[in-house]
Amino acid sequence: MQMRKKLSLGASVATTAARNPGERYRQADATVLGIASLELVPGVTVHANLGGVRDTQANRSAALLLAAATWAPTPNTLLFAEVAGNSRSAVFGSVVRATGLRVWLVQDVWALDFTASRPVGQGASNRLGIGFGWYGSSVF
């Protein structure tokens, strides 16, 4: 018996705060993403995200491409790891690695994301983020 994979589309908005050693956290950027998700097996999903980011301090924008994998330890939460690249590495760093927790407000439709990330090659900058997303459009 072959399992049918589930493809879903969604969108999210998020903001992050960055901190360098010896400094306080400051609002760093805002993102808007379109999301395509493919459930490989129940509880394990891969995501491709495409969108934009705006650095609030440098007043610059860039295109974003993210790849992520998620695992659902409980019906109401997801854990995820993602890697992001962008079109302006001088402003945003070449690659950003992140881990996070998604908490469903409405199961498989609306969620809050909490993230911790760090740009590769900019080891001093830690980032914390919060996002809000809609994940409720199943394609098949």
N, CA, C and O of each residue as an XYZ file, in Angstrom:
560
protein
N       0.839     -1.180      0.000
C       0.000      0.000      0.000
C       0.884      1.243      0.000
O       1.727      1.400      0.883
N       0.702      2.122     -0.972
C       1.494      3.332     -1.085
C       0.791      4.487     -0.378
O      -0.408      4.704     -0.554
N       1.574      5.241      0.443
C       1.024      6.387      1.144
C       1.003      7.604      0.237
O       1.958      7.851     -0.500
N      -0.054      8.345      0.286
C      -0.148      9.568     -0.499
C       0.498     10.713      0.271
O       0.188     10.939      1.441
N       1.392     11.431     -0.390
C       2.051     12.569      0.227
C       1.130     13.783      0.159
O       0.326     13.914     -0.765
N       1.254     14.667      1.144
C       0.393     15.836      1.237
C       1.203     17.090      0.925
O       2.228     17.334      1.562
N       0.758     17.891     -0.047
C       1.385     19.159     -0.394
C       0.478     20.292      0.064
O      -0.714     20.313     -0.243
N       1.061     21.241      0.807
C       0.300     22.385      1.312
C       1.023     23.676      0.982
O       2.244     23.705      0.831
N       0.241     24.751      0.873
C       0.783     26.084      0.653
C       0.397     26.973      1.821
O      -0.623     26.743      2.471
N       1.209     27.989      2.090
C       0.925     28.900      3.188
C       1.711     30.182      3.057
O       2.367     30.427      2.045
N       1.638     31.004      4.099
C       2.353     32.280      4.139
C       2.642     32.625      5.589
O       1.916     32.213      6.494
N       3.721     33.392      5.805
C       4.033     33.811      7.174
C       4.704     35.181      7.180
O       5.275     35.628      6.185
N       4.614     35.823      8.327
C       5.334     37.068      8.602
C       6.094     36.848      9.907
O       5.631     36.130     10.793
N       7.269     37.475     10.014
C       8.083     37.279     11.215
C       8.977     38.485     11.441
O       9.191     39.300     10.544
N       9.488     38.579     12.649
C      10.475     39.585     12.990
C      11.527     38.944     13.879
O      11.236     38.004     14.619
N      12.751     39.453     13.806
C      13.822     38.945     14.659
C      14.508     40.097     15.373
O      14.496     41.242     14.922
N      15.106     39.748     16.503
C      15.947     40.667     17.257
C      17.347     40.064     17.295
O      17.502     38.857     17.481
N      18.362     40.904     17.119
C      19.751     40.438     17.089
C      20.512     41.008     18.277
O      20.200     42.082     18.791
N      21.542     40.237     18.702
C      22.389     40.690     19.810
C      23.831     40.327     19.519
O      24.148     39.170     19.243
N      24.693     41.315     19.581
C      26.133     41.101     19.524
C      26.662     41.061     20.957
O      26.008     41.592     21.853
N      27.829     40.447     21.207
C      28.372     40.391     22.570
C      28.452     41.783     23.207
O      28.903     42.744     22.583
N      28.012     41.865     24.443
C      28.070     43.120     25.179
C      26.976     44.106     24.844
O      26.962     45.216     25.375
N      26.067     43.727     23.984
C      24.976     44.622     23.601
C      23.634     44.021     23.997
O      23.549     42.846     24.352
N      22.599     44.831     23.932
C      21.235     44.352     24.150
C      20.653     43.890     22.823
O      21.155     44.234     21.753
N      19.581     43.100     22.911
C      18.869     42.719     21.693
C      18.227     43.951     21.079
O      17.730     44.821     21.794
N      18.238     44.025     19.746
C      17.594     45.110     19.011
C      16.809     44.502     17.861
O      17.201     43.467     17.322
N      15.707     45.132     17.482
C      14.923     44.639     16.356
C      15.805     44.690     15.119
O      16.358     45.739     14.789
N      15.937     43.553     14.430
C      16.898     43.456     13.334
C      16.238     43.428     11.958
O      16.652     44.158     11.057
N      15.210     42.585     11.791
C      14.612     42.489     10.463
C      13.182     41.982     10.530
O      12.704     41.513     11.562
N      12.522     42.096      9.387
C      11.152     41.601      9.230
C      11.101     40.797      7.938
O      11.735     41.165      6.949
N      10.344     39.695      7.943
C      10.257     38.841      6.759
C       8.806     38.551      6.396
O       7.918     38.541      7.248
N       8.597     38.315      5.107
C       7.322     37.842      4.564
C       7.671     36.676      3.654
O       8.530     36.804      2.781
N       7.009     35.532      3.852
C       7.348     34.320      3.108
C       6.117     33.624      2.536
O       5.049     33.621      3.148
N       6.282     33.041      1.367
C       5.346     32.067      0.823
C       5.947     30.696      1.114
O       7.163     30.523      1.035
N       5.114     29.732      1.446
C       5.604     28.438      1.922
C       4.953     27.297      1.154
O       3.739     27.286      0.948
N       5.774     26.335      0.730
C       5.284     25.077      0.165
C       5.790     23.963      1.069
O       6.986     23.890      1.351
N       4.894     23.094      1.526
C       5.231     22.025      2.467
C       4.815     20.680      1.896
O       3.718     20.530      1.358
N       5.707     19.703      2.020
C       5.423     18.346      1.557
C       5.624     17.382      2.719
O       6.733     17.234      3.232
N       4.533     16.725      3.130
C       4.609     15.738      4.204
C       5.128     14.429      3.617
O       4.478     13.815      2.770
N       6.317     14.005      4.082
C       6.937     12.786      3.576
C       6.318     11.537      4.197
O       5.959     10.590      3.496
N       6.203     11.551      5.500
C       5.536     10.506      6.278
C       4.799     11.230      7.397
O       5.136     12.378      7.687
N       3.829     10.627      8.026
C       3.115     11.319      9.103
C       4.090     11.856     10.161
O       4.883     11.106     10.731
N       4.013     13.163     10.408
C       4.852     13.800     11.419
C       6.163     14.370     10.905
O       6.830     15.104     11.635
N       6.561     14.056      9.662
C       7.815     14.570      9.093
C       7.515     15.287      7.780
O       6.948     14.703      6.857
N       7.903     16.565      7.710
C       7.589     17.406      6.554
C       8.821     18.204      6.144
O       9.630     18.587      6.989
N       8.958     18.453      4.845
C       9.984     19.368      4.345
C       9.284     20.593      3.772
O       8.162     20.512      3.273
N       9.979     21.740      3.858
C       9.400     23.010      3.431
C      10.371     23.759      2.537
O      11.585     23.686      2.727
N       9.836     24.475      1.568
C      10.595     25.439      0.775
C       9.879     26.770      0.922
O       8.679     26.868      0.664
N      10.612     27.792      1.336
C      10.042     29.111      1.570
C      10.718     30.115      0.645
O      11.933     30.067      0.448
N       9.937     31.011      0.086
C      10.461     32.059     -0.781
C       9.807     33.370     -0.380
O       8.590     33.429     -0.205
N      10.604     34.419     -0.233
C      10.025     35.692      0.165
C      11.046     36.792      0.235
O      12.024     36.804     -0.513
N      10.812     37.726      1.149
C      11.692     38.870      1.292
C      11.963     39.183      2.738
O      11.193     38.819      3.628
N      13.081     39.872      2.966
C      13.479     40.299      4.301
C      13.876     41.773      4.234
O      14.422     42.236      3.233
N      13.597     42.489      5.297
C      13.950     43.916      5.389
C      14.750     44.127      6.659
O      14.254     43.865      7.755
N      15.999     44.604      6.524
C      16.839     44.957      7.670
C      16.396     46.331      8.151
O      16.488     47.306      7.405
N      15.920     46.420      9.380
C      15.374     47.676      9.885
C      16.458     48.684     10.249
O      16.195     49.886     10.255
N      17.671     48.223     10.551
C      18.764     49.133     10.891
C      19.436     49.697      9.633
O      19.657     50.903      9.531
N      19.759     48.813      8.675
C      20.441     49.235      7.447
C      19.467     49.754      6.396
O      19.883     50.321      5.385
N      18.172     49.562      6.634
C      17.130     49.988      5.700
C      17.345     49.386      4.303
O      17.234     50.073      3.288
N      17.655     48.089      4.285
C      17.877     47.368      3.031
C      17.017     46.119      3.007
O      16.650     45.578      4.050
N      16.699     45.666      1.789
C      15.878     44.468      1.600
C      16.628     43.439      0.774
O      17.591     43.761      0.078
N      16.169     42.193      0.861
C      16.757     41.112      0.072
C      15.707     40.038     -0.164
O      14.724     39.937      0.570
N      15.933     39.236     -1.202
C      15.096     38.056     -1.447
C      15.615     36.928     -0.570
O      16.816     36.836     -0.316
N      14.719     36.074     -0.109
C      15.075     34.939      0.749
C      14.641     33.630      0.115
O      13.609     33.557     -0.552
N      15.445     32.599      0.333
C      15.093     31.232     -0.012
C      15.477     30.373      1.176
O      16.636     30.362      1.592
N      14.512     29.657      1.723
C      14.748     28.824      2.896
C      14.344     27.389      2.607
O      13.415     27.129      1.842
N      15.059     26.463      3.234
C      14.693     25.043      3.212
C      14.628     24.591      4.664
O      15.498     24.928      5.466
N      13.598     23.831      4.995
C      13.413     23.405      6.382
C      12.878     21.980      6.436
O      12.269     21.479      5.490
N      13.126     21.354      7.569
C      12.541     20.046      7.882
C      11.883     20.164      9.243
O      12.416     20.810     10.145
N      10.715     19.536      9.390
C       9.995     19.594     10.664
C       9.679     18.202     11.169
O       9.615     17.233     10.412
N       9.486     18.139     12.464
C       9.063     16.915     13.131
C       8.026     17.309     14.172
O       8.211     18.291     14.891
N       6.945     16.558     14.258
C       5.856     16.865     15.187
C       5.902     15.912     16.387
O       5.402     14.791     16.295
N       6.492     16.337     17.506
C       6.531     15.468     18.687
C       5.181     15.333     19.369
O       4.923     14.342     20.051
N       4.307     16.338     19.186
C       2.944     16.288     19.712
C       2.013     16.848     18.643
O       2.480     17.519     17.723
N       0.728     16.594     18.738
C      -0.198     17.136     17.737
C      -0.234     18.669     17.690
O      -0.581     19.238     16.655
N       0.115     19.340     18.784
C       0.018     20.798     18.852
C       1.330     21.535     18.620
O       1.353     22.765     18.639
N       2.435     20.800     18.399
C       3.729     21.457     18.228
C       4.545     20.816     17.110
O       4.366     19.645     16.775
N       5.440     21.613     16.545
C       6.435     21.142     15.578
C       7.788     21.664     16.016
O       7.887     22.774     16.539
N       8.824     20.878     15.809
C      10.191     21.343     15.942
C      10.752     21.436     14.536
O      10.464     20.575     13.705
N      11.551     22.463     14.247
C      12.084     22.574     12.904
C      13.526     23.069     12.900
O      13.994     23.725     13.831
N      14.201     22.727     11.817
C      15.546     23.223     11.526
C      15.495     23.752     10.105
O      14.901     23.131      9.224
N      16.124     24.907      9.884
C      16.085     25.486      8.548
C      17.401     26.171      8.212
O      18.181     26.549      9.086
N      17.612     26.315      6.926
C      18.769     27.020      6.387
C      18.233     28.058      5.417
O      17.386     27.750      4.577
N      18.726     29.295      5.529
C      18.251     30.385      4.677
C      19.410     31.017      3.920
O      20.485     31.249      4.474
N      19.173     31.286      2.655
C      20.101     32.061      1.845
C      19.391     33.303      1.374
O      18.161     33.351      1.368
N      20.156     34.321      0.973
C      19.542     35.574      0.548
C      20.341     36.215     -0.568
O      21.448     35.782     -0.889
N      19.765     37.255     -1.155
C      20.391     37.924     -2.292
C      21.324     39.070     -1.892
O      21.880     39.734     -2.767
N      21.506     39.315     -0.598
C      22.387     40.386     -0.123
C      23.210     39.901      1.061
O      22.954     40.288      2.201
N      24.187     39.061      0.794
C      24.970     38.468      1.876
C      25.782     39.501      2.654
O      26.101     39.262      3.818
N      26.123     40.626      2.061
C      26.873     41.656      2.778
C      26.044     42.257      3.917
O      26.605     42.704      4.917
N      24.730     42.270      3.775
C      23.849     42.830      4.799
C      23.352     41.753      5.754
O      23.355     41.949      6.969
N      22.922     40.608      5.207
C      22.245     39.596      6.010
C      23.094     38.373      6.338
O      22.618     37.474      7.031
N      24.332     38.311      5.862
C      25.147     37.118      6.032
C      24.844     36.159      4.898
O      23.757     36.191      4.322
N      25.799     35.311      4.578
C      25.611     34.436      3.414
C      24.542     33.376      3.648
O      23.673     33.171      2.801
N      24.602     32.716      4.773
C      23.645     31.653      5.119
C      23.280     31.816      6.592
O      24.130     32.137      7.423
N      22.022     31.593      6.900
C      21.563     31.642      8.289
C      20.994     30.273      8.639
O      20.179     29.726      7.897
N      21.426     29.720      9.771
C      20.878     28.457     10.285
C      19.975     28.768     11.462
O      20.302     29.606     12.303
N      18.836     28.090     11.519
C      17.874     28.357     12.587
C      17.246     27.063     13.083
O      17.146     26.075     12.354
N      16.831     27.095     14.329
C      15.996     26.037     14.905
C      14.784     26.721     15.511
O      14.834     27.900     15.861
N      13.701     25.979     15.631
C      12.523     26.632     16.160
C      11.441     25.692     16.635
O      11.527     24.470     16.513
N      10.426     26.316     17.179
C       9.247     25.633     17.703
C       8.020     26.303     17.097
O       7.881     27.525     17.153
N       7.134     25.502     16.518
C       5.850     25.992     16.005
C       4.761     25.496     16.946
O       4.704     24.312     17.277
N       3.904     26.406     17.369
C       2.775     26.082     18.241
C       1.507     26.390     17.464
O       1.284     27.526     17.047
N       0.676     25.368     17.271
C      -0.559     25.544     16.507
C      -1.599     26.276     17.338
O      -1.914     25.871     18.457
N      -2.130     27.362     16.777
C      -3.262     28.065     17.375
C      -4.561     27.426     16.911
O      -5.488     27.236     17.698
N      -4.618     27.093     15.613
C      -5.680     26.292     15.010
C      -4.951     25.193     14.245
O      -4.202     25.483     13.312
N      -5.157     23.954     14.625
C      -4.403     22.811     14.111
C      -4.250     22.827     12.589
O      -5.239     22.840     11.856
N      -2.992     22.825     12.121
C      -2.633     22.774     10.704
C      -3.135     23.970      9.882
O      -3.181     23.896      8.654
N      -3.509     25.065     10.547
C      -3.988     26.245      9.825
C      -3.223     27.503     10.263
O      -2.547     28.117      9.438
N      -3.311     27.897     11.528
C      -2.670     29.105     12.059
C      -1.672     28.710     13.148
O      -1.958     27.845     13.977
N      -0.487     29.357     13.139
C       0.533     28.992     14.126
C       1.438     30.158     14.475
O       1.571     31.116     13.713
N       2.060     30.058     15.647
C       3.136     30.947     16.067
C       4.443     30.173     15.977
O       4.508     29.009     16.372
N       5.488     30.822     15.455
C       6.821     30.233     15.380
C       7.765     31.017     16.276
O       7.747     32.247     16.292
N       8.588     30.292     17.018
C       9.628     30.883     17.859
C      10.949     30.320     17.368
O      11.103     29.102     17.283
N      11.927     31.197     17.038
C      13.172     30.732     16.437
C      14.397     31.283     17.161
O      14.359     32.333     17.803
N      15.478     30.530     17.030
C      16.816     30.975     17.433
C      17.700     30.728     16.226
O      17.688     29.633     15.663
N      18.475     31.740     15.817
C      19.271     31.590     14.601
C      20.614     32.297     14.743
O      20.841     33.096     15.652
N      21.493     31.965     13.798
C      22.819     32.571     13.760
C      23.319     32.565     12.326
O      23.333     31.518     11.679
N      23.732     33.731     11.817
C      24.335     33.757     10.483
C      25.673     33.018     10.487
O      26.459     33.164     11.423
N      25.931     32.238      9.459
C      27.207     31.554      9.316
C      28.264     32.608      9.005
O      28.040     33.486      8.172
N      29.414     32.526      9.670
C      30.484     33.478      9.424
C      30.353     34.763     10.219
O      31.253     35.603     10.188
N      29.266     34.928     10.918
C      29.076     36.076     11.798
C      28.761     35.537     13.185
O      27.702     35.819     13.745
N      29.686     34.758     13.733
C      29.449     34.018     14.963
C      29.026     34.835     16.153
O      28.493     34.277     17.112
N      29.243     36.147     16.134
C      28.921     36.963     17.293
C      27.454     37.359     17.365
O      26.990     37.803     18.416
N      26.718     37.210     16.277
C      25.340     37.688     16.220
C      24.350     36.558     16.486
O      24.225     35.636     15.680
N      23.653     36.629     17.606
C      22.578     35.690     17.917
C      21.260     36.371     17.606
O      21.114     37.577     17.799
N      20.289     35.584     17.117
C      18.988     36.151     16.779
C      17.871     35.329     17.394
O      17.926     34.100     17.433
N      16.855     36.034     17.873
C      15.627     35.416     18.364
C      14.484     35.968     17.534
O      14.440     37.162     17.237
N      13.560     35.094     17.160
C      12.473     35.539     16.303
C      11.120     35.026     16.730
O      10.998     34.048     17.467
N      10.109     35.716     16.244
C       8.729     35.271     16.430
C       8.007     35.517     15.113
O       8.199     36.542     14.460
N       7.176     34.555     14.740
C       6.443     34.668     13.490
C       5.016     34.181     13.638
O       4.671     33.484     14.592
N       4.200     34.563     12.675
C       2.800     34.158     12.627
C       2.526     33.662     11.217
O       2.844     34.342     10.241
N       1.937     32.478     11.111
C       1.738     31.930      9.786
C       0.395     31.273      9.577
O      -0.283     30.849     10.512
N       0.036     31.208      8.287
C      -1.159     30.493      7.824
C      -0.661     29.338      6.957
O       0.097     29.548      6.009
N      -1.083     28.137      7.281
C      -0.581     26.934      6.626
C      -1.727     26.062      6.100
O      -1.552     24.855      5.930
N      -2.879     26.651      5.844
C      -4.069     25.864      5.648
C      -4.543     25.544      4.251
O      -5.696     25.141      4.093
N      -3.722     25.698      3.224
C      -4.210     25.405      1.884
C      -3.577     24.130      1.342
O      -2.432     24.160      0.891
N      -4.299     23.008      1.377
C      -3.806     21.741      0.852
C      -4.035     21.685     -0.644
O      -5.140     21.924     -1.130
N      -2.963     21.363     -1.371
C      -3.052     21.228     -2.818
C      -3.499     19.820     -3.172
O      -4.391     19.631     -4.000
N      -2.876     18.833     -2.542
C      -3.283     17.431     -2.656
C      -2.754     16.676     -1.480
O      -2.977     15.471     -1.368
